[in-house]
């Protein structure tokens, strides 16, 4: 029986704030930081809390002091995680070339998180102030248990080798969430829930289970012909009983050409060459719990004859028929090793088709549903492309090095979009059948108006259009610029992904370099667009200095004008609105030195190292992070990503 027990603790400053504290639809804090006007005070001892802000009679602007928020508000998450595994094996049969082994694997994972957010009374000027201190203190407990039982049979006879496995797994998960709220603390503050007033508490518990049966057969004939076949039957509590189970088979074939008699190329030239292909189906149930179930809100107030009466009503729309999302994958590839291991490579073509995609689809507010985007199975899409990998490995005396590069392409195509196949619109994007997911969508610009005569001769855009405004193309020729004149403006999905890994060692010194990147896509940056707005008095990007003026007409950036009557800020292909997302990031650089053996009694190995992570990113994108995480139907919209931190580490590895 083997066991593993681990424990980790982390203290995280989430760099955010409770959205109920600051009114208005605030962007991520990083955007508030860069948009803050330079004329507002950072510190002001006359304000409650000691930090400055804007004044309506001086600045006439809504600008948040992000430094103050990060300093005044105490906001953190403490996470404690305990992870344990244990497994044991026993030979049931082991004679005459037959082997039957039983294995039991147990897993337990428990994570406890405390979310603490204290907001003192503060005054940050116009729009941002509160005379009430507030505390939110909550706890989340996530528990996962796993039981796996497998039987593995092996048999070799002549040139044949056969293995068969059958198994059963069961996984249980729960999420217990409790939260407490308290207000109006007295100074000096000692923020615990009992010290405030207007106390409220809430709590939820979610449970889920995944029960599976699986089987696998592998067959090898003479180390030439290889076969692997799998099948799974998975049942998830996240779907209704009639949709609970899914079947997911797969098969993989391999052919070692170098082991065939007809392959006459010397092993010194082609050491190994294998042709392979596979086909399989995978299931996805990674959604929230109970999303197929509607529920009744029992606290709906009715009025009967002047009397207040509480009743029940279904207030959240759901799709009771949601089921497993499935992904059919197929590929064919060639793996090779050349010149006795000096060079190895892989070439592969793949095609993946995902159907019954599980995603939250926005619904009209007129439905009255509290859930504005119920999870449904909507449509299918296909990804296809090529993957290439090549490595060069060299050993010469005490010097060893390996350099490996990989490149992959992707072509995305939407095959279906639910029952009605209506397009889905996102932030500056559109998804429809036959195209890519979340393609950038908007108006096409064709310069800037330089005179009133140009405005009058062009298709009508707005009553306020004037010289210095963007000229939008009349795509349908009706002499009016409206929503019918929008077009696709570029891909939001990287068409090319690449990576480079270099490792080297000389005697006791070792070095590692890892880099990766993407290209072939465009980014719609909220931060840049906010900093180029013409309708507010926030801080601006330096590019605004190139704007159109009567004396600066040779530019692609429109004029500054209150209220933007021409809609220059609308989704379009104007300069800067869609930026090239190409980047190459130096992810890891590490240098280490292994001290001589037995330098310290009882220590078998001692290595010291220095590592830099996220060292530098080569990019033209004017945001912080070109590989941000975005929505399903708007993959190219950067709502306001934080920069990736650069990490420098010094460490020691000791083996006893």
C-alpha positions in Angstrom: 0.0 0.0 0.0 1.4 3.4 -1.0 0.3 6.7 0.5 0.8 10.3 -0.2 -0.3 13.2 2.0 0.2 16.9 1.2 -0.8 20.2 2.7 -0.6 23.7 1.2 -1.5 27.2 2.5 -1.8 30.4 0.5 -2.7 34.0 1.3 -4.1 35.8 -1.7 -4.7 39.5 -2.1 -7.3 39.5 -4.8 -6.8 43.1 -5.9 -10.5 43.7 -6.3 -13.5 45.1 -4.4 -17.1 44.2 -3.7 -19.2 45.4 -6.6 -22.0 46.5 -4.2 -19.7 49.0 -2.5 -19.0 51.2 -5.5 -22.0 52.1 -7.6 -21.9 52.1 -11.3 -20.6 49.3 -13.6 -16.9 49.6 -12.7 -14.3 47.9 -14.9 -11.5 45.8 -13.4 -9.3 47.7 -11.0 -6.4 47.8 -13.4 -8.4 49.9 -15.8 -9.5 52.3 -13.0 -5.8 52.7 -12.2 -4.7 53.7 -15.7 -7.7 55.9 -16.3 -7.4 58.0 -13.2 -6.8 61.6 -14.1 -3.4 63.1 -13.2 -4.9 66.2 -11.5 -6.7 64.3 -8.7 -4.9 64.0 -5.4 -3.6 60.6 -4.3 -3.6 61.6 -0.6 -5.8 64.2 1.1 -5.8 64.3 5.0 -9.1 66.3 4.9 -11.0 63.3 3.5 -12.2 60.4 5.6 -9.6 57.7 5.1 -6.8 60.1 4.2 -6.9 59.6 0.4 -7.8 62.0 -2.4 -10.4 61.9 -5.1 -12.2 64.1 -7.6 -14.6 67.0 -6.9 -17.6 67.7 -9.0 -17.0 71.4 -9.0 -13.4 71.1 -10.0 -12.8 68.0 -12.1 -16.3 67.1 -13.4 -15.2 63.5 -13.9 -15.8 60.1 -12.4 -12.3 58.9 -11.7 -11.5 56.3 -9.0 -8.4 56.5 -6.8 -7.4 52.8 -7.3 -4.4 53.3 -4.9 -6.8 54.3 -2.2 -9.0 51.3 -2.8 -6.1 48.9 -2.6 -4.9 50.6 0.5 -8.1 51.2 2.5 -9.9 48.0 1.7 -8.7 44.9 3.3 -9.5 42.1 0.9 -7.9 38.7 0.9 -8.5 34.9 0.6 -6.8 32.3 2.8 -6.7 28.9 1.3 -5.8 25.6 3.1 -5.7 22.4 1.0 -5.2 18.9 2.1 -4.6 16.2 -0.5 -4.3 12.5 0.2 -4.0 9.4 -2.0 -3.5 5.8 -1.2 -3.4 2.8 -3.5 -2.6 -0.9 -3.3 -2.1 -3.8 -5.7 -2.4 -7.5 -5.4 -1.6 -10.3 -7.9 -4.5 -12.6 -8.3 -2.9 -14.7 -11.0 0.8 -14.8 -12.1 1.8 -18.0 -13.8 2.1 -19.7 -17.2 2.3 -16.3 -18.9 -1.0 -15.1 -17.4 -1.1 -12.1 -15.1 -4.2 -10.7 -13.4 -3.8 -7.8 -11.0 -6.3 -5.9 -8.9 -5.7 -2.3 -8.0 -7.5 0.0 -5.5 -6.9 3.7 -5.7 -8.4 6.1 -3.1 -8.2 9.9 -3.3 -9.4 12.7 -0.9 -9.1 16.4 -1.6 -10.4 19.1 0.8 -9.9 22.8 0.3 -11.0 25.4 2.8 -11.0 29.1 1.7 -11.8 32.1 3.8 -12.9 35.2 1.9 -12.5 38.4 3.9 -13.4 41.9 2.7 -13.5 44.9 5.0 -14.5 48.3 3.7 -14.1 51.2 6.2 -16.0 54.4 5.9 -14.2 56.5 3.2 -14.5 59.6 1.1 -12.8 59.5 -2.3 -14.6 62.5 -3.7 -17.2 62.8 -6.3 -19.3 59.6 -6.7 -17.1 57.4 -4.5 -17.9 57.7 -0.8 -19.5 55.8 2.0 -20.2 56.7 5.6 -20.9 53.1 6.5 -18.2 50.5 7.2 -18.9 47.0 6.0 -17.5 43.5 6.5 -18.1 40.4 4.4 -16.5 37.3 6.0 -17.2 33.9 4.5 -16.0 30.4 4.1 -16.0 27.9 1.3 -15.3 24.2 1.7 -14.7 22.0 -1.3 -14.5 18.3 -0.8 -13.7 15.6 -3.4 -13.5 11.8 -2.8 -12.5 9.2 -5.4 -12.6 5.4 -5.4 -11.2 3.5 -8.3 -11.2 -0.3 -8.8 -9.4 -1.9 -11.7 -8.5 -5.4 -12.9 -5.6 -5.6 -15.3 -4.9 -8.8 -17.3 -1.7 -9.4 -19.3 -0.7 -12.2 -21.6 2.3 -12.7 -24.0 2.3 -15.6 -26.4 4.8 -15.8 -29.3 4.9 -12.5 -31.1 1.6 -11.4 -29.5 1.2 -9.2 -26.4 -2.3 -8.5 -25.0 -3.5 -6.5 -22.0 -7.1 -5.9 -20.9 -8.4 -3.7 -18.2 -11.8 -3.2 -16.7 -12.6 -0.7 -14.0 -15.1 1.2 -12.0 -14.7 4.6 -10.6 -16.8 6.8 -8.3 -16.2 10.5 -7.6 -18.1 12.6 -5.1 -17.8 16.4 -4.8 -19.4 19.0 -2.6 -19.2 22.7 -2.2 -20.3 24.3 1.1 -20.5 28.1 1.1 -21.2 30.3 4.1 -21.1 34.0 4.2 -21.7 36.7 6.9 -22.3 40.4 6.5 -22.1 43.1 9.1 -22.1 46.9 9.0 -21.6 50.2 11.0 -18.4 49.4 12.9 -17.1 52.0 15.4 -13.6 53.4 15.3 -11.0 52.3 16.0 -12.0 49.4 13.9 -11.9 45.8 15.1 -13.7 44.2 12.2 -15.3 40.9 13.2 -18.9 40.1 12.4 -20.2 40.4 16.0 -18.8 44.0 16.3 -21.1 45.4 13.6 -24.9 45.7 13.2 -27.4 44.8 10.5 -26.0 41.3 10.5 -27.0 38.9 7.8 -26.0 35.3 7.0 -26.4 33.0 4.1 -25.3 29.6 3.0 -25.5 27.0 0.3 -24.3 23.5 -0.3 -23.9 21.8 -3.7 -23.2 18.1 -4.3 -22.3 16.2 -7.4 -21.3 12.7 -8.3 -19.7 11.0 -11.3 -20.0 7.2 -11.7 -18.1 5.5 -14.4 -17.3 2.1 -15.9 -14.4 1.6 -18.2 -12.6 -0.9 -20.3 -9.4 -1.0 -22.3 -7.7 -3.5 -24.6 -4.1 -3.1 -26.0 -2.6 -5.4 -28.5 1.0 -5.6 -29.9 2.1 -7.9 -32.6 5.8 -8.3 -33.1 6.4 -4.7 -32.1 5.0 -3.7 -35.5 1.3 -3.4 -35.2 -0.2 -1.6 -32.2 -3.9 -1.3 -31.1 -5.5 0.4 -28.2 -9.3 0.4 -27.8 -11.2 2.1 -24.9 -14.8 2.6 -23.9 -16.3 4.5 -21.0 -19.8 4.7 -19.6 -20.0 7.9 -17.5 -23.0 9.0 -15.4 -23.2 12.6 -14.0 -25.6 14.0 -11.5 -25.4 17.3 -13.3 -27.9 16.1 -15.8 -31.4 14.8 -15.4 -31.9 11.0 -15.0 -32.9 10.6 -18.7 -29.7 12.3 -19.9 -27.4 11.2 -17.1 -25.3 8.6 -18.9 -23.0 8.9 -21.9 -20.9 6.4 -23.8 -17.4 7.4 -25.0 -15.4 5.0 -27.1 -11.9 5.4 -28.7 -9.5 3.5 -30.8 -5.8 4.1 -31.7 -3.7 2.2 -34.3 0.1 2.3 -34.7 2.4 0.8 -37.4 6.2 0.7 -36.8 7.5 0.9 -40.3 11.1 0.5 -39.3 10.4 -3.0 -38.0 9.1 -4.2 -41.3 11.4 -6.4 -43.5 10.8 -4.2 -46.5 12.1 -1.1 -44.7 15.7 -1.2 -45.9 17.0 2.2 -44.6 19.8 1.8 -42.1 18.9 2.2 -38.4 21.8 4.7 -38.2 19.8 7.0 -40.4 16.2 6.2 -39.4 16.2 4.8 -36.0 12.5 4.6 -35.5 9.5 5.5 -37.7 5.9 5.0 -36.7 2.6 5.8 -38.5 -0.4 6.3 -36.1 -4.0 7.2 -36.2 -6.8 7.5 -33.7 -10.4 8.2 -33.3 -12.4 8.8 -30.2 -15.2 10.5 -28.4 -14.8 12.5 -25.1 -17.5 13.8 -22.8 -17.7 17.1 -20.9 -19.8 17.7 -17.8 -17.9 20.6 -16.4 -20.8 22.9 -15.5 -22.4 24.0 -12.3 -24.7 21.7 -10.2 -28.5 21.5 -10.6 -28.5 23.6 -13.7 -31.2 21.4 -15.3 -33.6 22.0 -12.3 -35.9 24.9 -11.9 -36.7 26.1 -8.4 -39.4 28.1 -6.7 -38.7 31.4 -4.9 -41.0 31.3 -1.8 -40.6 34.9 -0.9 -42.5 36.6 -3.7 -44.8 39.4 -2.3 -48.4 39.6 -3.5 -51.2 42.1 -2.6 -54.7 40.8 -2.0 -57.3 43.3 -0.9 -54.6 45.5 0.6 -53.0 42.6 2.5 -49.4 41.6 1.9 -49.1 37.9 1.2 -46.0 35.8 0.4 -46.2 33.3 -2.3 -44.0 31.2 -4.6 -42.9 31.7 -8.2 -40.4 30.2 -10.6 -38.0 33.1 -11.1 -35.1 31.4 -13.0 -35.4 29.8 -16.4 -33.4 26.6 -17.1 -33.1 24.0 -19.8 -34.2 20.7 -18.3 -32.9 18.8 -21.3 -29.2 19.6 -21.0 -26.9 16.6 -21.6 -23.3 15.6 -22.1 -21.3 17.8 -24.4 -19.3 15.5 -26.7 -16.1 15.9 -28.6 -15.1 13.6 -31.4 -11.4 13.7 -32.1 -9.5 12.1 -35.0 -5.9 12.4 -36.0 -3.2 10.8 -38.1 0.5 11.3 -37.5 4.1 10.3 -38.1 6.7 10.0 -35.4 10.3 9.5 -36.2 13.8 9.3 -34.6 16.7 10.0 -36.9 20.5 9.5 -36.7 20.5 7.4 -33.5 18.5 9.9 -31.5 20.1 13.1 -32.8 16.9 14.3 -34.3 13.3 13.3 -33.4 10.1 14.7 -34.9 6.3 14.5 -35.0 3.9 15.5 -37.8 0.2 15.3 -37.2 -3.1 16.3 -38.7 -6.1 16.6 -36.4 -9.8 17.3 -36.6 -12.0 17.7 -33.6 -15.8 18.1 -33.7 -17.6 19.3 -30.6 -21.4 18.9 -30.4 -24.1 19.8 -27.9 -21.8 22.5 -26.5 -22.7 23.4 -22.9 -22.6 27.2 -22.5 -24.7 30.0 -21.0 -26.6 31.8 -23.7 -28.0 35.3 -22.9 -31.8 35.6 -22.9 -33.9 38.8 -23.1 -34.6 40.6 -19.8 -38.3 40.6 -20.7 -38.4 36.9 -19.7 -38.2 38.0 -16.0 -35.6 35.3 -15.3 -33.1 36.0 -12.6 -30.7 33.8 -14.6 -29.8 35.9 -17.6 -27.8 33.2 -19.3 -29.2 29.7 -18.7 -26.9 26.8 -19.6 -28.0 25.0 -22.7 -26.6 22.6 -25.3 -26.2 24.9 -28.3 -24.7 24.0 -31.6 -21.5 22.4 -32.7 -18.1 23.5 -34.0 -15.0 22.0 -35.6 -11.3 22.6 -35.1 -8.8 21.2 -37.5 -5.1 21.8 -38.2 -1.6 20.5 -38.2 0.9 20.0 -35.4 4.7 19.9 -35.9 7.5 19.1 -33.4 11.2 18.7 -34.0 14.0 18.3 -31.6 17.8 18.2 -31.9 19.7 16.4 -29.2 23.5 16.6 -28.9 26.0 15.1 -26.5 29.7 15.9 -26.8 31.8 15.1 -23.8 30.6 17.1 -20.8 28.4 19.3 -22.9 24.8 18.3 -23.6 22.0 20.2 -25.1 18.6 19.8 -26.6 16.6 22.3 -28.6 12.9 21.5 -29.4 10.4 23.6 -31.3 6.7 23.0 -31.9 4.1 24.7 -34.1 0.4 24.1 -34.4 -2.3 25.6 -36.6 -6.0 25.8 -36.0 -9.0 26.4 -38.2 -12.3 26.9 -36.4 -15.7 26.5 -38.0 -19.2 26.8 -36.5 -21.4 23.9 -37.7 -24.6 24.6 -35.8 -26.0 27.0 -33.2 -28.9 25.4 -31.4 -32.4 24.8 -32.7 -32.9 28.1 -34.5 -29.3 28.6 -35.7 -29.6 32.4 -35.0 -26.3 34.2 -34.8 -24.9 35.0 -31.3 -23.5 38.5 -30.7 -20.9 39.4 -28.2 -18.8 42.4 -27.3 -17.8 43.5 -30.8 -18.2 40.0 -32.1 -20.6 37.8 -34.1 -20.8 34.0 -34.2 -22.8 32.3 -37.0 -22.8 29.1 -39.0 -20.0 28.7 -41.4 -17.7 31.2 -39.7 -15.4 31.2 -36.7 -16.5 31.5 -33.1 -16.5 35.2 -32.0 -15.2 36.8 -35.1 -14.7 40.6 -34.7 -17.7 42.4 -36.2 -18.4 46.0 -36.9 -18.1 48.9 -39.3 -15.5 49.4 -42.0 -13.7 52.8 -42.0 -12.5 54.5 -45.1 -10.7 57.6 -43.8 -11.7 60.8 -42.0 -13.9 63.6 -43.3 -11.8 66.6 -44.1 -14.6 69.1 -45.1 -18.3 69.7 -44.9 -18.6 68.9 -48.6 -17.2 65.4 -48.0 -19.8 64.9 -45.2 -22.7 66.0 -47.5 -21.5 63.8 -50.4 -21.2 60.7 -48.3 -23.9 58.3 -47.1 -25.8 59.7 -44.1 -24.1 58.8 -40.7 -25.5 61.2 -38.1 -26.9 64.7 -37.8 -23.8 65.6 -35.9 -21.2 64.3 -38.3 -18.5 66.9 -39.1 -15.0 67.2 -40.4 -12.6 65.2 -38.2 -15.1 62.3 -37.8 -14.6 58.8 -39.1 -16.0 57.9 -42.5 -17.8 54.6 -42.4 -18.3 52.5 -45.6 -21.8 52.1 -47.0 -21.6 48.4 -47.7 -25.1 47.8 -48.9 -25.3 51.0 -51.0 -28.5 52.4 -49.4 -26.8 55.8 -48.6 -27.4 55.3 -44.9 -24.9 54.0 -42.4 -26.7 51.7 -40.0 -26.3 48.2 -38.5 -26.8 46.6 -41.9 -23.4 48.0 -42.9 -21.4 45.9 -40.4 -19.0 43.2 -41.6 -16.5 40.7 -40.2 -13.3 42.4 -39.3 -10.9 39.6 -38.4 -10.3 36.4 -36.4 -10.3 36.4 -32.6 -8.7 33.0 -32.4 -4.9 32.5 -32.8 -4.3 30.7 -36.1 -0.8 29.7 -35.1 0.7 28.7 -31.8 4.4 28.0 -31.3 6.9 27.1 -28.6 10.6 26.7 -28.1 12.4 24.7 -25.4 16.2 24.8 -24.9 18.1 22.8 -22.3 21.8 22.5 -21.9 24.3 21.2 -19.3 28.0 21.4 -18.9 29.4 19.3 -16.1 27.6 20.6 -13.0 25.9 23.6 -14.7 22.5 23.4 -16.2 20.4 25.9 -18.2 16.8 26.0 -19.4 14.9 28.4 -21.6 11.2 28.1 -22.5 9.3 30.4 -24.8 5.9 30.3 -26.4 3.6 32.5 -28.4 0.7 32.9 -30.8 -0.2 34.9 -34.0 -2.9 35.3 -36.6 -5.6 37.0 -34.4 -6.8 40.4 -33.3 -7.7 41.8 -29.9 -10.4 44.2 -29.0 -9.1 46.0 -25.9 -11.6 47.8 -23.6 -8.7 49.5 -21.8 -7.3 51.1 -25.0 -10.8 52.1 -26.2 -11.6 53.7 -22.9 -8.4 55.7 -22.9 -9.3 56.9 -26.4 -12.9 58.0 -25.6 -14.1 61.4 -26.6 -17.0 61.7 -24.2 -15.4 61.9 -20.7 -12.6 63.6 -18.9 -10.6 60.5 -17.9 -6.9 60.0 -18.4 -6.0 59.3 -22.0 -3.6 57.2 -24.0 -0.7 59.1 -25.6 -2.1 58.1 -29.1 -4.8 60.8 -28.5 -2.2 63.4 -29.2 -2.4 62.3 -32.9 -6.1 63.1 -33.1 -7.5 65.1 -36.0 -7.6 68.9 -35.7 -7.9 71.6 -38.3 -4.1 71.9 -38.3 -3.4 68.1 -38.0 -5.5 66.5 -40.8 -3.0 63.7 -41.9 -4.1 61.2 -39.2 -6.2 58.1 -38.7 -7.5 59.2 -35.2 -10.7 61.2 -35.2 -11.4 64.5 -33.5 -12.2 64.9 -29.8 -15.8 66.1 -29.4 -18.3 65.9 -26.5 -20.9 63.1 -26.7 -19.3 61.7 -29.9 -22.3 62.5 -32.2 -20.8 60.5 -35.1 -20.3 57.3 -33.1 -16.5 57.3 -33.7 -16.2 54.9 -30.7 -18.5 52.2 -32.2 -17.2 48.8 -33.0 -15.1 49.2 -36.2 -11.7 48.6 -37.8 -10.5 52.1 -37.0 -6.8 52.3 -35.9 -6.3 50.8 -32.5 -9.7 49.3 -32.1 -8.6 45.9 -33.3 -4.9 45.3 -32.5 -2.5 42.6 -33.7 -2.3 40.0 -30.9 1.0 38.4 -32.1 3.4 37.7 -29.2 6.3 35.7 -28.1 6.8 35.3 -24.3 10.0 34.2 -22.6 8.2 32.1 -20.0 11.1 30.5 -18.1 14.9 31.1 -17.8 16.7 29.0 -15.3 20.4 28.5 -14.4 21.5 25.9 -11.9 24.6 24.4 -10.4 24.9 21.0 -8.7 27.5 20.9 -6.0 29.9 18.0 -5.8 28.6 14.7 -4.4 29.0 14.0 -0.7 30.0 17.6 0.0 27.8 17.4 3.1 27.4 14.2 5.1 24.0 12.6 4.6 23.1 14.8 1.5 23.2 12.9 -1.8 22.4 15.8 -4.1 22.5 19.5 -3.6 21.6 21.9 -6.4 21.2 25.7 -6.2 19.4 27.6 -9.0 18.0 30.9 -10.1 14.8 31.1 -12.2 13.0 34.0 -13.9 9.4 33.5 -15.0 7.5 35.7 -17.5 10.8 37.5 -18.1 9.7 39.4 -21.2 7.0 39.4 -23.9 7.6 40.7 -27.4 4.3 42.2 -28.5 2.7 45.1 -30.4 -0.6 44.8 -28.4 -1.0 48.0 -26.3 -2.7 46.1 -23.5 -0.9 44.1 -20.7 -1.6 40.5 -21.6 -2.3 39.2 -25.1 -3.2 35.7 -23.9 -6.0 36.8 -21.6 -9.0 34.6 -20.7 -12.3 35.7 -22.4 -15.9 34.7 -23.0 -16.9 31.8 -25.2 -18.5 33.9 -27.8 -16.1 36.9 -27.5 -12.6 35.3 -27.4 -11.0 38.4 -28.7 -12.4 40.9 -26.2 -10.0 41.9 -23.4 -12.3 43.2 -20.7 -9.3 44.3 -18.6 -6.7 41.7 -18.0 -4.0 42.2 -15.4 -0.4 41.9 -16.5 1.4 38.6 -15.8 3.8 39.1 -12.9 7.5 38.7 -13.4 8.9 36.3 -10.9 12.5 35.9 -9.8 13.4 32.9 -7.6 16.5 31.6 -5.9 16.2 28.1 -4.6 18.0 25.0 -3.3 17.1 21.4 -4.1 18.3 18.8 -1.5 18.2 15.0 -1.8 18.9 12.9 1.2 
